[in-house]
Amino acid sequence: MQVIRILFLLLVSIISSAQNNCENIQYDLMRINLSIKTLKNTYNTINVDLYQQNSIYLVELKSRPINNDARWIKSKIDTVYVINKNVFNKICKMFTDLSLEQFLNMKELKDLKITNDGIACELKVSILQNSIKYSFGWDIDEKRLEPFLDICKEIMCLTKLNSKKNFGKRIKCY
Amino acid sequence: MKLLKILLLLLFVFVCSSCFAQYELLQINLEIQTLKEENNHIRFSLYQEHPDTFFLGIKRNPALNFKDYTTWLKRDADTIIIISKDNFNKIAELSLRLSNLSIISGMCKTDYILINNDNVAVNFEISEPYSKISYNIWNPNYNTKERNLDTFVDICKKILLLAESDYKIFFR
């Protein structure tokens, strides 16, 4: 009985220390960046930045085609959208909840699925001079990447780009 | 009594899983940049090349003097040390214990950030084929506890000790 009591106390202390950590997070200081590189001619490189400026929450979208050919020029985008604070905080929270162990698959090399669809993603959170960056690609269909792709999806939905057409079903939002 | 048995079984499974964990695909990189002339840019890489042989590569670059380009030629030869699997696994386990939540909450404590003329920028990477996590931390040696960087600095110190480098040069 005493062992159960000790275990219960330990559990309570772990939960309360985790809550203390959460309380300190000021999402307003965060700047989230999503960078997607594909092998496609249109929307070859996409950069989305989410940040707060003078209490306004912004999404900055920059897209570049593979070259300046007139056929791909429609995918040359440089624009800014205003978003809701709640949406911004939701994405920041999703980022803080990511787990490092889930991200690394620790598989045998032979089990890795390598395809030629060529999507490389980078998710980065910066706070002043410090940053944490997750880079992944190729085996994008892996189940373990779901929380990371969920964040990409949330961000892509804010940009009003047809992400299903351009980046496959895993990052679709329409 | 039944609950105690289940707890003991869970504990046993947890201990076993950590004992037999495989980290062979991991590569761990630590890059430190300072304003010092001698140890301006130093990079440590921990990786496995052959089965059961683990290496620690060290690359030191001096500060570039643009008036005298030969400074680049005066850099030390790259060094590779063979390390034990135990040491590699210990660092890998510690690295996987880094918590996003705790580090981000530490980053937000703006009162504890120090910017001075003796800056140290640390870039710590954990990578495996097609995935990589990078932590870029500025002056981790200042207000380490308050910024929740205890584990982070501990890993850096352990890598520097393995590389037979004096960690006090970078982390006081």
Boltz contact constraints between the chains, C-beta under 6 A:
constraints:
  - contact:
      token1: [A, 21]
      token2: [B, 101]
      max_distance: 6.0
  - contact:
      token1: [A, 21]
      token2: [B, 102]
      max_distance: 6.0
  - contact:
      token1: [A, 21]
      token2: [B, 105]
      max_distance: 6.0
  - contact:
      token1: [A, 24]
      token2: [B, 105]
      max_distance: 6.0
  - contact:
      token1: [A, 24]
      token2: [B, 108]
      max_distance: 6.0
  - contact:
      token1: [A, 25]
      token2: [B, 105]
      max_distance: 6.0
  - contact:
      token1: [A, 25]
      token2: [B, 108]
      max_distance: 6.0
  - contact:
      token1: [A, 26]
      token2: [B, 108]
      max_distance: 6.0
  - contact:
      token1: [A, 29]
      token2: [B, 108]
      max_distance: 6.0
  - contact:
      token1: [A, 96]
      token2: [B, 100]
      max_distance: 6.0
  - contact:
      token1: [A, 96]
      token2: [B, 101]
      max_distance: 6.0
  - contact:
      token1: [A, 96]
      token2: [B, 104]
      max_distance: 6.0
  - contact:
      token1: [A, 98]
      token2: [B, 100]
      max_distance: 6.0
  - contact:
      token1: [A, 100]
      token2: [B, 96]
      max_distance: 6.0
  - contact:
      token1: [A, 100]
      token2: [B, 98]
      max_distance: 6.0
  - contact:
      token1: [A, 101]
      token2: [B, 96]
      max_distance: 6.0
  - contact:
      token1: [A, 104]
      token2: [B, 128]
      max_distance: 6.0
  - contact:
      token1: [A, 112]
      token2: [B, 129]
      max_distance: 6.0
  - contact:
      token1: [A, 127]
      token2: [B, 107]
      max_distance: 6.0
  - contact:
      token1: [A, 129]
      token2: [B, 138]
      max_distance: 6.0
  - contact:
      token1: [A, 130]
      token2: [B, 107]
      max_distance: 6.0
  - contact:
      token1: [A, 130]
      token2: [B, 137]
      max_distance: 6.0
  - contact:
      token1: [A, 130]
      token2: [B, 138]
      max_distance: 6.0
  - contact:
      token1: [A, 131]
      token2: [B, 136]
      max_distance: 6.0
  - contact:
      token1: [A, 132]
      token2: [B, 135]
      max_distance: 6.0
  - contact:
      token1: [A, 133]
      token2: [B, 134]
      max_distance: 6.0
  - contact:
      token1: [A, 134]
      token2: [B, 133]
      max_distance: 6.0
  - contact:
      token1: [A, 135]
      token2: [B, 132]
      max_distance: 6.0
  - contact:
      token1: [A, 136]
      token2: [B, 131]
      max_distance: 6.0
  - contact:
      token1: [A, 137]
      token2: [B, 130]
      max_distance: 6.0
  - contact:
      token1: [A, 138]
      token2: [B, 130]
      max_distance: 6.0
  - contact:
      token1: [A, 139]
      token2: [B, 130]
      max_distance: 6.0
